[in-house]
């Protein structure tokens, strides 16, 4: 009878042992499966390219006061190619001008770069005669002018611009004087030049 009991109890004990081991193995596998999830939950979230681009200051619209959010990045120099519009303060003529002569003018329009006025209108300008020829019979006179300096912060700053060329009209009619073929620029004449080198305007 005792041996019969041992035979009946023996298999049940082994089965319990196997179930316990399977249970432990299941918990271990479950724990290993949850580790990557817990590690990922600790990482900071990443923005998509579209969401990240929304935070760039260059994509912001202008403020109600008209100032661009990118104005802080505006250059403190006038770039090459910028138009310099001047107004003559005295007349010029190919009949009287000579190579190297200077002339005075003022800035007729403020110089604006990226919405910021870097140089105000009325700024003193000095120009130079690059070429001049008075007229002769059948040969009209001509003038070539450039801007050589601008007064910034109370100091004359050298600048390099394109030139303006003007040629007198050709008249071959009998009795017409040679002066009629000269270039005549009156006081207040507007001339447009363009910078060929950047011009710093820092204080």
C-alpha positions in Angstrom: 0.0 0.0 0.0 2.8 2.4 0.8 4.5 1.7 -2.5 1.3 2.4 -4.3 1.0 5.8 -2.6 4.6 6.7 -3.6 3.8 5.8 -7.2 0.7 8.0 -7.2 2.4 10.9 -5.5 5.7 10.8 -7.4 4.4 12.0 -10.9 2.3 14.8 -9.4 5.4 16.2 -7.6 7.4 16.2 -10.8 4.6 17.9 -12.6 4.4 20.7 -10.0 8.1 21.2 -10.3 8.0 21.5 -14.1 5.1 24.0 -13.8 7.1 26.1 -11.3 10.1 26.2 -13.6 7.9 27.2 -16.6 6.3 29.9 -14.6 9.6 31.4 -13.6 10.8 31.2 -17.2 7.6 33.0 -18.4 8.2 35.9 -15.9 11.8 36.2 -17.0 10.9 36.4 -20.7 8.1 38.9 -19.9 10.6 41.1 -18.0 13.1 41.0 -20.9 10.4 42.0 -23.3 9.4 45.0 -21.2 13.0 46.4 -20.9 13.1 48.1 -24.4 9.8 49.7 -23.8 10.9 51.2 -20.5 14.2 52.4 -22.1 12.4 54.1 -25.0 10.0 55.8 -22.7 12.9 57.7 -21.1 14.2 59.2 -24.3 13.2 62.8 -25.2 10.7 63.1 -28.1 12.0 64.1 -31.5 10.2 66.7 -33.6 9.4 65.9 -37.2 11.2 68.2 -39.8 8.0 70.1 -40.3 7.4 70.7 -36.6 11.1 71.6 -36.1 11.0 74.1 -38.9 8.1 76.0 -37.2 10.5 77.0 -34.5 13.0 78.7 -36.8 12.9 82.5 -36.5 13.2 82.8 -40.3 9.7 81.4 -40.7 8.1 83.9 -38.4 5.8 86.6 -40.0 6.5 90.3 -39.6 5.5 91.8 -36.3 2.7 94.4 -36.1 5.2 97.2 -35.8 6.6 96.4 -39.3 10.0 95.1 -38.0 11.0 91.8 -39.4 12.0 89.0 -36.9 15.2 88.6 -38.9 16.2 92.2 -38.7 18.7 91.3 -35.9 20.6 89.4 -38.6 20.7 92.4 -41.0 24.1 93.2 -42.3 25.9 96.3 -41.0 27.3 97.0 -44.4 25.8 98.1 -47.8 26.2 95.2 -50.2 27.7 95.6 -53.7 25.1 96.4 -56.3 23.1 98.7 -54.1 21.8 101.8 -55.9 23.2 105.2 -54.7 20.9 108.0 -55.9 22.4 111.5 -55.5 21.4 115.0 -56.3 24.0 117.5 -57.6 24.7 120.6 -55.5 26.3 122.5 -58.3 26.1 122.4 -62.1 28.5 120.3 -64.2 29.5 120.8 -67.8 31.8 119.0 -70.2 33.0 122.4 -71.4 34.5 123.2 -68.0 35.1 120.0 -66.1 38.5 118.4 -66.2 39.8 114.9 -65.3 40.1 114.6 -61.5 37.8 117.4 -60.6 35.5 116.9 -57.6 31.8 117.7 -57.4 29.4 117.8 -54.4 26.1 116.1 -54.1 23.7 114.8 -51.4 22.1 111.4 -51.1 18.6 111.8 -52.6 17.2 108.6 -51.1 18.0 106.8 -47.9 20.0 103.5 -48.4 17.8 100.7 -47.2 19.1 97.2 -46.6 16.8 94.3 -45.5 14.2 96.9 -44.4 16.7 98.9 -42.4 17.7 102.4 -43.3 21.5 102.3 -43.0 22.2 105.8 -44.4 19.7 108.6 -44.3 18.7 110.9 -47.2 20.6 114.2 -47.4 24.0 112.6 -46.5 26.9 114.5 -48.0 28.4 112.9 -51.1 31.6 113.7 -53.0 32.1 112.7 -56.6 35.0 112.8 -59.1 35.3 113.4 -62.8 36.8 110.3 -64.5 36.8 111.7 -68.0 35.8 115.0 -69.6 36.0 116.4 -73.1 34.6 119.7 -74.4 32.9 119.7 -77.7 34.4 120.7 -81.1 32.9 121.0 -84.5 31.4 117.6 -85.4 32.7 116.2 -82.0 30.3 116.3 -79.1 31.6 116.6 -75.6 31.2 114.0 -72.9 31.5 113.4 -69.1 32.1 110.3 -67.0 31.4 110.7 -63.3 31.7 108.5 -60.2 31.1 108.8 -56.5 34.2 108.7 -54.4 33.1 109.2 -50.7 30.2 109.5 -48.3 30.1 111.1 -44.9 29.2 108.5 -42.3 29.2 109.3 -38.6 30.9 112.6 -39.3 33.7 111.0 -41.3 34.3 110.8 -45.0 34.3 107.1 -46.0 35.8 106.1 -49.3 33.5 104.2 -51.6 33.7 102.6 -55.1 30.8 102.9 -57.5 29.9 102.4 -61.1 30.3 105.5 -63.3 27.7 107.6 -65.2 28.6 108.5 -68.8 26.9 111.3 -70.8 27.6 112.5 -74.3 26.5 115.7 -75.9 24.2 115.8 -79.0 25.9 115.9 -82.4 24.9 118.9 -84.5 26.4 119.5 -87.9 24.2 122.4 -89.0 25.9 125.5 -90.2 26.1 128.2 -87.6 25.6 126.0 -84.6 28.2 126.6 -81.8 30.3 123.9 -80.3 28.9 124.7 -76.8 25.5 123.2 -78.0 27.2 119.8 -78.1 28.5 119.9 -74.5 27.0 117.9 -71.6 25.1 120.1 -69.2 24.1 118.9 -65.7 22.2 121.5 -63.8 22.0 121.9 -60.0 19.6 119.4 -58.5 20.1 116.8 -61.3 19.6 113.3 -60.0 22.2 110.6 -60.9 22.2 107.0 -60.0 25.3 105.0 -59.3 25.8 101.5 -58.0 28.3 100.2 -55.4 30.9 97.8 -56.8 32.3 97.0 -53.4 30.5 96.5 -50.0 30.5 99.6 -47.9 30.8 99.1 -44.0 28.6 101.5 -42.0 29.4 100.4 -38.5 29.7 103.1 -35.9 
